[in-house]
Amino acid sequence: MAQKPAIPKGTRDFSPEVMARRDFIFDTIKTVFKRYGYQPIETPAMENLSTLLGKYGDEGDKLLFRILNSGDFLSSVSQDGGNLTAEQLSPQISDKGLRYDLTVPFARFVVQYRNELSFPFKRYQIQPVWRADRPQKGRYREFYQCDVDVVGSDSLLNEAELVQMVADIFRALNIKVVVKINNRKILAGIAAYIGRADALVDITVAIDKLDKIGVAQVNAELAAKGIEAEAIDKLQPVLFMQGNSREKLQTLRGLLGDNLLGAKGLEEMTKLLDYIDLLQVDVATELDLTLARGLNYYTGAIFEVKASDVPMGSICGGGRYDDLTSIFGMPDVSGVGISFGADRIYDVMQSLNLFPETTAESTQVIFLNFGEKEAAYCLPYLNKLRKNAVNAEIFPDSAKLKKQMKYADQKGIPLVVMAGESEMAGQVFTLKNMQSGEQFVIPADQLIDKILTIKQG
């Protein structure tokens, strides 16, 4: 029996129609990235596990897809007279893995090519990443990230520009968003305020799940990590503090004023909000003290962007990292970046019906094929259209008219050009507008200009 074709759960195929829409998103994002002076790079799909492990916390490490070593990889495995667990076996049979994100490979890239780069180095990268996660709506095992980072600068102007880029991109995509902002230094100050400065990672990993599992479950997880009930109680009013961003900062100054790291975070947040005001960034921003982004490498500002009109997780997120390159032997290089989740952005645009009906990449003109002589009559004009940057094709076979028109209709081609014996004899073409249904007979020497006029209008 023939094998039924299938793909792994959490992955997808993309049809031409879907690809045109995805390219619309990517092209919009790239246009803004370039406007702000960012340059493209690419890194391999696989990295050495030594590059990836230990950079995403224990939970992230569990989600790494490992690649088996080539050849007879079991021959060198030491059995020690017993059955090995997967955890014991994995390091012996796998030394590479699929990248989990684009940030850690970027840090590796910066250190590896540091002598060839100009700092501050501004790069963007649009490639797939892989996570061995449980597939669900809006969460995939293979998905694209669109990352933009600047390394080699401590200036908070970079953070402000990232917020401005977020505003520009989502305005161009017609998605209404809110940018949630926090600072890991403020979170560190809060951890000290509740008397558990030593438990910052446990606290941030737990409260980062607030949206997904709710406050009761977060509190239960904190308790399970050994956080005392008194500290958990002290945390609650901080997490659910009322007021606008400036008012929250004022309240926090009263609570964290004695903590140097917390005070530094408040100073940075104030300056960032000042820059956002000076740049007149037209997007809703909110200081959200529950925003933790549970990745270990963030050290300063952290961001998360949510669509206002669709219930979905974050569609964009990132933050400041001061120590990321030091793990590869290059200390004291600060960076900040943000990642746009293309797949979730697509889902938001699909649910809100925001995609344009046609895209510039689609075929705009098709010549029908009535036979060898008729095709030969059309080919020079087909060539001229392509040279005039018009996407055009000819139906390759002289099939029935109904079949050719169905092909044009299914591909959404707006203009159909026909030439039979009578058109050839009169040195004309019949041009049909598929959207309006209008049909014209046009002298052959006017065809190109007519189509260019329709295209521009």
Order of alpha helices (4+ residues) and beta strands (2+ residues): alpha-beta-beta-alpha-alpha-beta-alpha-beta-alpha-beta-beta-alpha-beta-alpha-alpha-alpha-alpha-alpha-alpha-beta-beta-beta-beta-alpha-beta-alpha-beta-alpha-beta-alpha-beta-beta-alpha
